[in-house]
Amino acid sequence: MSNLEKYTNVFVESFGITKEQTEDLKYTGIPEWDSVGHMTLMAMLEDTFEIMMETEDIIEFSSFEKGKTILAKYGIEL
């Protein structure tokens, strides 16, 4: 499984959405991505990619696309 597939699956599992719904997804764009959902998503991403994100990156993680840029800082190529 590629890193992009893993990344997408974390969103699908966290929010109970389809892969197609992830493409333009933004924070608070769906009811499930609230503050609690955000922290669940961050924890799942950290576990999946075996990283520990900095607080600033967690705060700036505001969309599916933005997350790709943030994960690249940790050497995760999507």
Buried (B, 14 or more C-beta within 10 A) or exposed (E): EEBEEBBBBBBBEBBEBEEEBBEEBEBEBBEBBEEEBBEBBBBBBBEBBEBEBEEEBBEBBBBBEBBBEBBEEBEBEB
